[in-house]
Amino acid sequence: MTFDLTGKVALVTGGNGGIGLGMARGLARAGARVVIAARNEAKSKSAVQELEALGPGARAVTTDVTDEAAVHRMAKATLDANPRADADDIRRGLAGNLCRCTGYSKIIEAVMAAARATK
């Protein structure tokens, strides 16, 4: 079974390696524009090159999700680069999958704050 994410934006924390990169590959193949948020800029650059070959586009935002200010910058950069991204969809996706993990509520809050600031 496949699903179509054409026109959607996927934000993947830790998307430059391991399970995160595997998820990013799947999202790109399904048609999503992928934004990787990770600490290692060199690994992210390599991952973006791979993902661009699989889907409609990819970019990286150097981010440490333990740093609240960096999370806010990540959310703003994601929404600024993808003006058609629906912050509510991003929030729901994060809430559905990540809320139980420590610290991810800050990501959700940052996405919503960035969305309010861009409107």
C-alpha positions as a Markdown table, in Angstrom:
| # | Residue | x | y | z |
|---|---|---|---|---|
| 1 | Met | 0.0 | 0.0 | 0.0 |
| 2 | Thr | 1.3 | 3.4 | -0.9 |
| 3 | Phe | 0.1 | 6.9 | -0.1 |
| 4 | Asp | 0.5 | 10.2 | -1.8 |
| 5 | Leu | 2.1 | 13.1 | 0.0 |
| 6 | Thr | 2.5 | 15.3 | -3.1 |
| 7 | Gly | 2.3 | 19.0 | -2.0 |
| 8 | Lys | 3.0 | 18.2 | 1.7 |
| 9 | Val | 6.0 | 19.1 | 3.7 |
| 10 | Ala | 7.6 | 16.6 | 6.1 |
| 11 | Leu | 9.8 | 17.8 | 9.0 |
| 12 | Val | 12.0 | 15.0 | 10.2 |
| 13 | Thr | 14.1 | 15.5 | 13.3 |
| 14 | Gly | 17.3 | 13.4 | 13.2 |
| 15 | Gly | 16.6 | 12.9 | 9.5 |
| 16 | Asn | 20.3 | 12.7 | 8.4 |
| 17 | Gly | 20.9 | 9.2 | 9.5 |
| 18 | Gly | 19.6 | 5.9 | 10.9 |
| 19 | Ile | 15.8 | 5.6 | 11.4 |
| 20 | Gly | 15.2 | 9.3 | 10.7 |
| 21 | Leu | 16.9 | 9.1 | 7.3 |
| 22 | Gly | 14.9 | 5.9 | 6.5 |
| 23 | Met | 11.7 | 7.8 | 7.3 |
| 24 | Ala | 12.8 | 10.8 | 5.3 |
| 25 | Arg | 13.5 | 8.5 | 2.3 |
| 26 | Gly | 10.0 | 7.0 | 2.5 |
| 27 | Leu | 8.4 | 10.4 | 2.8 |
| 28 | Ala | 10.3 | 11.7 | -0.2 |
| 29 | Arg | 9.3 | 8.7 | -2.3 |
| 30 | Ala | 5.7 | 9.4 | -1.3 |
| 31 | Gly | 6.0 | 12.9 | -2.8 |
| 32 | Ala | 6.7 | 15.1 | 0.3 |
| 33 | Arg | 9.2 | 17.9 | 0.3 |
| 34 | Val | 11.4 | 16.9 | 3.2 |
| 35 | Val | 13.0 | 19.2 | 5.8 |
| 36 | Ile | 15.8 | 17.5 | 7.9 |
| 37 | Ala | 16.4 | 18.9 | 11.3 |
| 38 | Ala | 19.7 | 17.6 | 12.8 |
| 39 | Arg | 22.9 | 18.7 | 14.4 |
| 40 | Asn | 25.5 | 17.5 | 11.9 |
| 41 | Glu | 25.6 | 19.8 | 9.0 |
| 42 | Ala | 27.8 | 17.6 | 6.8 |
| 43 | Lys | 25.6 | 14.5 | 7.3 |
| 44 | Ser | 22.6 | 16.6 | 6.6 |
| 45 | Lys | 24.0 | 17.9 | 3.3 |
| 46 | Ser | 24.7 | 14.4 | 2.2 |
| 47 | Ala | 21.2 | 13.3 | 3.1 |
| 48 | Val | 19.6 | 16.2 | 1.3 |
| 49 | Gln | 21.5 | 15.3 | -1.9 |
| 50 | Glu | 20.1 | 11.7 | -1.6 |
| 51 | Leu | 16.6 | 12.9 | -0.8 |
| 52 | Glu | 16.5 | 15.4 | -3.7 |
| 53 | Ala | 17.0 | 12.4 | -6.1 |
| 54 | Leu | 14.0 | 10.6 | -4.5 |
| 55 | Gly | 11.4 | 13.3 | -4.3 |
| 56 | Pro | 10.3 | 16.9 | -5.1 |
| 57 | Gly | 12.9 | 18.6 | -2.8 |
| 58 | Ala | 14.7 | 18.5 | 0.4 |
| 59 | Arg | 16.5 | 20.9 | 2.7 |
| 60 | Ala | 18.3 | 20.8 | 6.0 |
| 61 | Val | 18.1 | 23.1 | 9.0 |
| 62 | Thr | 20.9 | 22.6 | 11.5 |
| 63 | Thr | 19.1 | 22.2 | 14.8 |
| 64 | Asp | 19.7 | 20.8 | 18.3 |
| 65 | Val | 16.2 | 19.9 | 19.6 |
| 66 | Thr | 17.4 | 20.2 | 23.2 |
| 67 | Asp | 17.9 | 24.0 | 22.6 |
| 68 | Glu | 14.5 | 25.7 | 22.6 |
| 69 | Ala | 15.7 | 28.7 | 20.7 |
| 70 | Ala | 17.1 | 26.4 | 18.0 |
| 71 | Val | 13.8 | 24.6 | 17.8 |
| 72 | His | 12.0 | 27.9 | 17.2 |
| 73 | Arg | 14.5 | 28.8 | 14.4 |
| 74 | Met | 13.9 | 25.4 | 12.9 |
| 75 | Ala | 10.1 | 25.8 | 12.9 |
| 76 | Lys | 10.4 | 29.3 | 11.4 |
| 77 | Ala | 12.9 | 28.3 | 8.7 |
| 78 | Thr | 10.6 | 25.3 | 7.8 |
| 79 | Leu | 7.5 | 27.5 | 7.4 |
| 80 | Asp | 9.4 | 30.3 | 5.7 |
| 81 | Ala | 10.9 | 28.0 | 3.1 |
| 82 | Asn | 7.5 | 26.2 | 2.6 |
| 83 | Pro | 4.9 | 28.9 | 2.7 |
| 84 | Arg | 2.1 | 26.5 | 1.7 |
| 85 | Ala | 2.9 | 24.2 | 4.6 |
| 86 | Asp | 0.0 | 23.9 | 7.0 |
| 87 | Ala | 1.3 | 24.4 | 10.5 |
| 88 | Asp | -1.8 | 22.7 | 11.9 |
| 89 | Asp | -1.1 | 19.6 | 9.9 |
| 90 | Ile | 2.5 | 19.7 | 11.1 |
| 91 | Arg | 1.4 | 20.1 | 14.7 |
| 92 | Arg | -1.1 | 17.2 | 14.4 |
| 93 | Gly | 1.6 | 15.0 | 12.9 |
| 94 | Leu | 4.0 | 15.8 | 15.6 |
| 95 | Ala | 1.4 | 15.5 | 18.3 |
| 96 | Gly | 0.2 | 12.1 | 17.0 |
| 97 | Asn | 3.7 | 10.6 | 16.9 |
| 98 | Leu | 6.0 | 12.5 | 19.3 |
| 99 | Cys | 4.1 | 14.1 | 22.2 |
| 100 | Arg | 4.9 | 11.2 | 24.5 |
| 101 | Cys | 8.7 | 11.8 | 24.0 |
| 102 | Thr | 10.4 | 14.3 | 26.3 |
| 103 | Gly | 11.0 | 17.7 | 24.7 |
| 104 | Tyr | 8.9 | 17.3 | 21.6 |
| 105 | Ser | 6.1 | 19.4 | 23.0 |
| 106 | Lys | 8.6 | 22.3 | 22.6 |
| 107 | Ile | 8.8 | 21.5 | 18.9 |
| 108 | Ile | 5.0 | 21.6 | 18.6 |
| 109 | Glu | 4.9 | 24.9 | 20.4 |
| 110 | Ala | 7.6 | 26.3 | 18.3 |
| 111 | Val | 5.9 | 25.3 | 15.0 |
| 112 | Met | 2.7 | 27.0 | 16.2 |
| 113 | Ala | 4.5 | 30.1 | 17.3 |
| 114 | Ala | 6.3 | 30.4 | 14.0 |
| 115 | Ala | 3.0 | 29.9 | 12.1 |
| 116 | Arg | 1.4 | 32.7 | 14.1 |
| 117 | Ala | 4.3 | 34.9 | 13.4 |
| 118 | Thr | 4.2 | 34.3 | 9.6 |
| 119 | Lys | 0.5 | 35.0 | 9.2 |
